[in-house]
Amino acid sequence: MDISFKLDPEVLIGSNTLSMAGTIASRHGSRMMIAADHKLETQLVNRLKEVLEDSGLEAIIFNGIEEDSSVEMAENIVELSRAAHCDAIISFGGYKTQIIARMAAIMAPEKISAFELLDGRNIQNKFLSLISIPTNGMDSFSLTKYFIASDPRNRQLKLIPSPDNLYTALIIDNNLLNVLSSENAAALVLEGFFSAIEAYCSTKANFISDTLLEKALGFYAKLLRGASNGINAEVFTQANFLSSAGSSLSSPGIGAGLSAAINARSSAAKPLCSAVLFPHIVQRFVTARPEKIARVASALGNAKAASVAEAAASAVEGIRRLMAALNVPSDLKQYNISLDRLTAAAEAARNLDFVANSPWTISEDEVFKILKEIL
């Protein structure tokens, strides 16, 4: 197939790369809006503010974004950024912060509401420059030309096109990944591993995405095998970036949609939702993509099998053993999530455009079956 390869943002990866934020931001104006995670330490947000000010920039802070915040909060960021005549937005925080800031950067020049964006209003190629500083790693949509967000009116996922060149820079600082010392660290690594496998097995995969994703899979497997001794932030950062870049050249899968859908309708953290779905969806890949799942088994260090089919099957067992060893739950029963409550949201996730790139037919019955397996 033909391959079109373009990586929009400037990417900085390493320790203390936050110190470069002022240098990068100064290329895009003199007044910056910092859209920050509410849970970030005040000292950390103030450090970013000082870095910007040392480069002669003004910085306005909006730090009201929480894990359960609605995407309507993007309108508050737009209002404040317009009133302060900001030239760019800096998204500083986790998964929800990155989504809300991305929406705000698209909405600001057009003066549109979050609901108009969710409803698919045609957006001209106007936006505020966006600099992303993630604090718990990248996801499948960090570098894609689209992303997903939960509509607060019905808690169902919507696909939002992302303009070319929206991101001007991506700053990944190993020292900011404090989440890797938390009890959710293993689930976060499993989520990244799962995302890489979905993109690797996609019908849109090509030799460039495979090259990136195979390297990412090796890093994730290494992290998981040594997770009992802690997660190496540098290796996690490298795996995360390679996985996101590979996903942008291939495609996320149904797991990315279902984990976001379950998270939007329950108190279960998104990394945990992904981890729980992981073996169930990889089981489907055993038949659809046996050669690739056999390579996953090899990355996990599984014993050499007599056939490709046996090697692929051993990958699923290897994943389950790792989850048990790391005390990651195999289901979501502890959250008492109603199957009725999830069915419509899961069906909306199944209908997201990128899900059509799955190598196996995902019917309504199949999605319903997966939900029953994990609930």
C-alpha positions in Angstrom: 0.0 0.0 0.0 1.0 3.6 -0.3 2.4 5.2 2.8 2.1 8.8 3.8 4.4 9.6 6.7 4.5 13.0 8.5 5.1 13.6 12.2 3.6 17.0 12.9 5.0 18.1 16.3 8.5 18.7 17.5 9.2 16.0 20.0 11.5 16.3 23.1 12.1 13.2 25.2 14.3 12.9 28.2 15.0 14.1 31.7 14.2 17.7 32.6 12.9 18.5 29.1 10.4 20.7 30.9 13.1 23.3 31.1 12.8 23.7 27.3 9.2 24.7 27.4 9.9 28.4 27.4 12.2 28.2 24.4 9.7 26.2 22.4 6.6 28.3 23.4 8.3 31.6 22.6 8.2 30.6 18.9 4.4 30.8 19.0 3.7 34.1 20.8 4.2 35.9 24.0 1.2 34.8 26.1 0.6 31.2 27.1 -2.5 29.5 28.6 -1.4 26.6 30.9 -4.3 24.0 31.0 -3.2 21.9 34.0 -4.3 18.8 35.9 -5.9 19.8 39.2 -4.0 17.0 40.9 -0.6 18.3 39.8 1.4 19.8 42.7 1.3 23.5 42.8 5.0 23.6 42.9 5.2 21.8 39.6 2.8 24.1 37.8 4.6 27.1 39.2 7.8 25.6 37.9 6.4 25.6 34.4 5.1 29.1 34.8 8.6 30.3 35.9 10.2 28.5 33.0 7.9 30.4 30.6 8.5 33.7 32.4 12.2 33.3 32.3 11.8 33.2 28.5 10.0 36.5 28.6 6.5 35.0 28.3 3.3 35.7 30.2 1.6 32.6 31.6 -2.1 32.3 32.7 -2.9 29.1 34.7 -6.2 27.1 34.5 -5.8 24.2 36.8 -9.4 23.0 37.3 -9.3 19.8 35.2 -10.0 16.6 37.1 -10.4 13.0 36.1 -14.2 13.2 36.1 -14.3 16.7 34.4 -16.7 17.0 31.5 -15.2 18.1 28.1 -17.5 21.1 28.5 -14.6 22.5 30.6 -12.9 23.2 27.3 -15.3 26.2 27.0 -13.9 27.6 30.3 -10.3 27.4 28.9 -11.5 29.0 25.6 -13.2 31.9 27.4 -10.1 32.6 29.6 -7.6 32.2 26.8 -9.7 34.6 24.6 -10.0 37.2 27.4 -6.3 37.0 28.1 -5.4 37.1 24.3 -3.4 33.9 24.6 -1.4 32.8 21.6 -1.1 29.1 22.5 -2.3 26.5 24.9 0.0 24.2 26.9 -1.7 21.0 28.1 0.0 19.9 31.3 -1.4 16.7 32.8 -3.0 13.3 32.2 -5.4 11.8 29.7 -8.4 14.0 30.4 -6.3 17.2 30.5 -4.9 16.3 27.1 -8.3 15.8 25.5 -9.9 18.9 27.0 -6.9 21.1 26.0 -7.0 19.7 22.5 -10.6 20.5 22.1 -10.0 24.0 23.5 -7.2 24.7 21.0 -9.6 23.8 18.1 -12.6 25.6 19.5 -11.0 29.0 20.4 -10.6 30.7 17.0 -14.0 29.6 15.8 -15.9 30.6 19.1 -17.8 27.3 19.0 -19.1 25.2 21.9 -17.9 21.8 23.0 -21.2 20.3 21.8 -20.9 21.8 18.4 -17.4 20.2 18.1 -18.8 16.9 19.3 -21.7 17.1 16.9 -19.2 17.3 14.0 -19.4 20.9 13.1 -17.1 21.6 10.1 -14.0 23.3 11.4 -11.8 25.5 9.3 -8.1 25.1 9.6 -7.9 27.6 12.4 -6.7 26.8 15.9 -4.5 27.9 18.7 -1.0 26.3 18.8 -1.0 23.4 21.2 2.1 22.2 23.2 1.5 18.9 25.0 3.3 18.0 28.2 1.8 14.6 29.3 2.4 13.5 32.9 1.3 9.8 32.5 2.5 9.0 29.1 1.0 9.2 25.6 -2.0 7.2 24.3 -3.1 5.7 21.0 -4.5 9.1 19.8 -1.6 11.4 20.8 -0.3 11.7 17.3 -3.3 10.7 15.2 -5.4 13.1 13.1 -8.4 12.4 15.2 -9.2 11.6 18.9 -12.1 10.5 21.0 -14.0 12.3 23.7 -17.0 11.4 25.8 -20.2 13.4 25.1 -21.5 14.5 28.5 -25.1 14.4 27.2 -25.2 10.7 26.9 -21.7 9.5 27.9 -21.1 8.0 24.5 -17.8 8.4 22.6 -17.4 10.8 19.6 -14.6 10.9 17.1 -13.2 14.4 16.6 -10.9 15.3 13.6 -7.7 17.0 14.6 -6.3 19.7 12.3 -2.9 19.2 10.7 -0.1 20.9 12.7 -2.4 21.4 15.8 0.5 20.2 18.0 3.5 22.3 17.7 5.5 20.4 20.3 5.4 17.4 22.5 7.5 17.6 25.6 8.0 14.3 27.5 9.9 14.6 30.7 10.8 11.3 32.4 10.9 13.1 35.7 7.2 14.0 35.5 6.0 10.4 35.3 5.4 10.0 39.0 2.4 7.8 38.2 4.9 5.0 37.6 5.5 4.7 41.3 1.8 4.4 42.0 -0.3 1.2 42.4 -1.7 1.8 38.9 1.8 1.6 37.3 1.4 -2.0 36.1 -2.0 -1.3 34.5 -0.5 1.8 32.8 2.2 -0.3 31.2 -0.3 -3.0 30.3 -2.5 -0.4 28.6 0.5 0.8 26.5 1.4 -2.8 25.6 -2.2 -3.5 24.6 -2.4 -0.3 22.4 0.8 -1.3 20.6 -0.5 -4.8 19.9 -3.8 -3.5 18.5 -2.0 -1.1 16.1 0.4 -3.9 15.2 -2.5 -6.2 14.3 -4.5 -3.6 12.5 -5.3 -4.0 8.8 -3.7 -0.5 8.3 -0.3 -1.7 9.6 2.6 -1.3 7.3 6.3 -1.9 7.4 7.1 1.5 9.1 4.4 1.0 11.8 5.5 -2.6 12.3 9.1 -1.5 12.8 8.1 1.1 15.4 5.6 -1.2 17.2 7.9 -4.2 17.3 10.4 -2.1 19.1 7.7 -0.8 21.5 6.5 -4.3 22.2 10.0 -5.3 23.2 10.3 -2.4 25.6 6.8 -3.1 27.2 7.7 -6.7 27.6 10.9 -5.8 29.3 9.1 -3.4 31.6 6.5 -6.0 32.6 9.0 -8.8 33.3 10.9 -6.5 35.7 7.8 -4.6 37.0 8.2 -6.1 40.5 11.3 -4.0 40.9 9.6 -0.8 39.7 9.0 0.8 36.3 11.9 2.4 34.5 10.6 5.8 33.4 13.0 6.2 30.6 12.1 2.8 29.0 8.4 3.5 29.5 8.7 6.9 27.8 10.5 5.3 24.8 7.9 2.5 24.5 5.1 5.0 24.8 6.4 7.3 22.1 7.1 4.4 19.7 3.6 3.0 20.3 1.9 6.3 19.7 4.0 6.9 16.5 3.2 3.4 15.3 -0.5 3.9 16.0 -0.6 7.1 14.0 0.8 5.2 11.0 -1.5 2.3 11.6 -4.8 2.5 13.6 -6.0 2.0 17.2 -8.5 -0.8 17.8 -11.7 -1.7 19.5 -9.9 -2.0 22.8 -9.1 1.7 22.8 -12.7 2.5 22.2 -14.1 0.1 24.8 -11.7 1.1 27.5 -12.7 4.8 27.0 -16.4 3.9 26.9 -16.2 1.9 30.2 -14.2 4.6 31.9 -16.8 7.3 30.8 -19.6 5.3 32.4 -17.9 4.0 35.6 -15.4 4.8 38.3 -12.9 2.3 36.8 -9.7 4.0 35.7 -9.0 3.8 32.0 -5.6 2.0 32.3 -7.4 -0.7 34.4 -10.2 -1.0 31.8 -7.6 -1.5 29.1 -5.6 -4.0 31.2 -8.8 -6.1 31.9 -9.7 -6.1 28.2 -6.2 -7.0 27.1 -6.2 -10.8 27.1 -9.8 -11.1 25.9 -9.1 -9.1 22.7 -5.6 -10.6 22.1 -7.4 -14.0 22.2 -9.3 -12.9 19.1 -6.0 -11.9 17.5 -4.6 -15.4 17.9 -6.9 -16.5 15.1 -6.9 -13.3 13.1 -3.1 -12.5 13.3 -1.3 -15.7 14.5 2.1 -14.8 13.1 2.1 -11.4 14.8 0.8 -12.7 18.2 3.5 -15.4 18.0 6.1 -12.6 17.9 4.4 -11.0 20.9 4.9 -14.4 22.7 8.5 -14.3 21.8 8.9 -10.8 23.2 7.4 -12.0 26.4 10.0 -14.7 26.6 7.7 -17.6 26.3 9.2 -21.0 25.5 9.5 -21.8 21.8 6.4 -23.6 20.6 6.1 -26.3 17.9 3.9 -24.2 15.7 2.8 -20.6 15.1 -0.7 -21.3 16.4 0.7 -22.8 19.6 3.1 -19.8 20.1 0.2 -17.3 19.5 -1.9 -19.1 22.1 0.9 -19.0 24.6 0.9 -15.2 24.3 -2.5 -15.0 25.9 -1.5 -17.2 28.8 1.7 -15.2 29.2 -0.3 -12.0 29.5 -2.7 -13.6 32.1 0.3 -14.8 34.1 1.9 -11.4 34.1 -1.4 -9.7 35.2 -1.7 -12.2 38.1 1.9 -11.8 39.2 1.4 -8.0 39.2 -1.9 -8.2 41.0 -3.8 -6.6 38.2 -7.5 -7.6 38.3 -8.7 -9.9 35.5 -12.2 -8.4 35.5 -14.2 -5.3 36.7 -16.6 -7.1 39.0 -15.5 -5.0 42.0 -17.0 -1.9 40.3 -20.5 -3.5 40.0 -20.9 -2.0 36.5 -24.3 -2.7 35.0 -24.2 -4.4 31.7 -27.3 -2.5 30.7 -25.5 0.8 31.4 -22.6 -0.1 29.1 -24.3 -1.7 26.1 -25.2 1.5 24.3 -21.9 3.1 25.1 -20.0 0.0 23.8 -22.1 0.0 20.6 -21.1 3.7 20.0 -17.5 2.7 20.5 -17.9 -0.2 18.0 -19.1 2.3 15.4 -16.1 4.6 15.7 -14.5 4.8 12.2 -11.1 3.4 13.2 -12.6 0.2 14.6 -13.3 -0.9 11.0 -9.5 -1.4 10.7 -9.7 -4.4 13.0 -8.5 -7.7 11.5 -11.6 -9.6 12.8 -15.3 -8.9 12.3 -16.6 -7.0 15.4 -20.3 -7.5 15.5 -22.8 -6.3 18.2 -22.9 -9.8 19.6 -19.1 -9.9 19.8 -18.9 -6.7 21.7 -21.7 -7.9 24.0 -19.8 -11.1 24.6 -16.6 -9.3 25.5 -18.5 -7.1 28.0 -20.0 -10.2 29.7 -16.5 -11.7 30.0 -15.1 -8.8 31.9 -18.1 -7.8 34.0 
